[in-house]
């Protein structure tokens, strides 16, 4: 059973990485992390990143489908925020392999970013 769980978890994280695997989506995630915890309304994201609304909608939907961002309605506006819990799980998964099992990268090099 544990092997199946590990395989499913790896597939989930692969899907998350694939969702962030385009330059616009990675920029969106970084912007939403910078705006955490309040997040940003769609119009502000579009203005900040210079992405057309229809294209932005597609990117946000892909990120939402992989649980990387959360959305809430505020009147007529949609406010998006980074799902820091999901991102923390993803980073923990990667960190465990590179920094704790075989020490490929020293943990302080990951934790202490410039």
C-alpha positions as CSV (number, residue, x, y, z in Angstrom):
1,X,0.0,0.0,0.0
2,X,2.8,2.4,0.8
3,X,4.3,2.0,-2.6
4,X,1.0,2.9,-4.3
5,X,0.7,6.0,-2.1
6,X,4.3,7.0,-3.0
7,X,3.5,6.5,-6.7
8,X,0.3,8.6,-6.5
9,X,2.2,11.3,-4.5
10,X,4.9,11.4,-7.1
11,X,2.4,11.6,-9.9
12,X,0.6,14.5,-8.1
13,X,3.9,16.4,-7.7
14,X,4.8,15.8,-11.3
15,X,1.5,17.3,-12.4
16,X,2.1,20.3,-10.2
17,X,5.5,20.8,-11.7
18,X,4.1,20.5,-15.2
19,X,1.5,23.1,-14.4
20,X,4.2,25.5,-13.3
21,X,6.4,24.5,-16.3
22,X,5.7,27.5,-18.4
23,X,7.2,30.9,-18.0
24,X,3.8,32.7,-17.6
25,X,2.6,30.3,-14.9
26,X,5.8,30.4,-13.0
27,X,5.6,34.2,-13.1
28,X,2.0,34.0,-11.8
29,X,2.9,31.7,-8.9
30,X,5.8,34.0,-7.9
31,X,3.6,37.1,-8.1
32,X,0.9,35.4,-5.9
33,X,3.6,34.4,-3.4
34,X,4.7,38.0,-3.2
35,X,1.1,39.0,-2.6
36,X,0.5,36.4,0.1
37,X,-1.7,36.0,2.0
38,X,-4.1,38.5,0.4
39,X,-3.6,37.5,-3.2
40,X,-4.6,39.6,-6.1
41,X,-7.6,40.1,-8.3
42,X,-7.4,38.9,-11.9
43,X,-7.1,42.5,-13.3
44,X,-4.2,43.2,-11.1
45,X,-2.4,40.0,-12.1
46,X,-3.0,40.8,-15.8
47,X,-1.7,44.4,-15.4
48,X,1.3,43.4,-13.4
49,X,2.4,40.6,-15.8
50,X,1.1,42.0,-19.1
51,X,-0.9,38.9,-19.9
52,X,-4.2,39.2,-21.8
53,X,-7.3,38.3,-19.8
54,X,-8.2,35.2,-21.9
55,X,-4.7,33.8,-21.7
56,X,-4.4,34.6,-18.0
57,X,-7.7,32.8,-17.4
58,X,-6.3,29.7,-19.0
59,X,-3.1,29.8,-17.0
60,X,-5.0,30.4,-13.7
61,X,-7.3,27.5,-14.4
62,X,-4.4,25.2,-15.0
63,X,-2.8,26.3,-11.7
64,X,-6.1,25.9,-9.9
65,X,-6.7,22.4,-11.3
66,X,-3.4,21.3,-9.7
67,X,-4.2,23.0,-6.4
68,X,-1.4,25.5,-6.7
69,X,-3.6,28.5,-6.4
70,X,-6.9,29.2,-4.6
71,X,-9.7,31.4,-5.8
72,X,-12.4,33.2,-4.0
73,X,-15.2,35.5,-5.3
74,X,-15.4,39.0,-4.0
75,X,-18.5,40.5,-5.6
76,X,-17.8,40.6,-9.3
77,X,-14.0,40.0,-8.8
78,X,-12.1,36.8,-8.5
79,X,-9.2,36.9,-6.1
80,X,-6.4,34.4,-6.5
81,X,-3.8,33.4,-3.9
82,X,-1.0,31.0,-3.8
83,X,-1.7,27.7,-2.1
84,X,1.3,27.7,0.1
85,X,0.4,24.4,1.7
86,X,0.5,22.6,-1.6
87,X,3.7,24.4,-2.6
88,X,5.3,23.5,0.8
89,X,4.4,19.9,0.2
90,X,6.0,20.0,-3.2
91,X,9.2,21.7,-1.9
92,X,9.3,19.2,1.0
93,X,9.1,16.3,-1.4
94,X,12.0,17.7,-3.5
95,X,14.0,18.7,-0.4
96,X,13.7,15.3,1.2
97,X,15.4,13.7,-1.8
98,X,18.2,16.2,-2.5
99,X,19.1,17.4,0.9
100,X,18.3,14.7,3.5
101,X,18.6,11.3,1.9
102,X,21.9,11.8,0.0
103,X,23.0,15.3,0.8
104,X,23.5,16.3,-2.8
105,X,22.8,19.9,-1.8
106,X,23.5,21.2,1.7
107,X,20.2,22.1,3.4
108,X,21.3,25.5,4.4
109,X,21.9,26.4,0.7
110,X,18.1,25.8,0.2
111,X,16.8,27.4,3.3
112,X,19.1,30.5,3.2
113,X,18.3,31.9,-0.2
114,X,19.5,35.2,-1.5
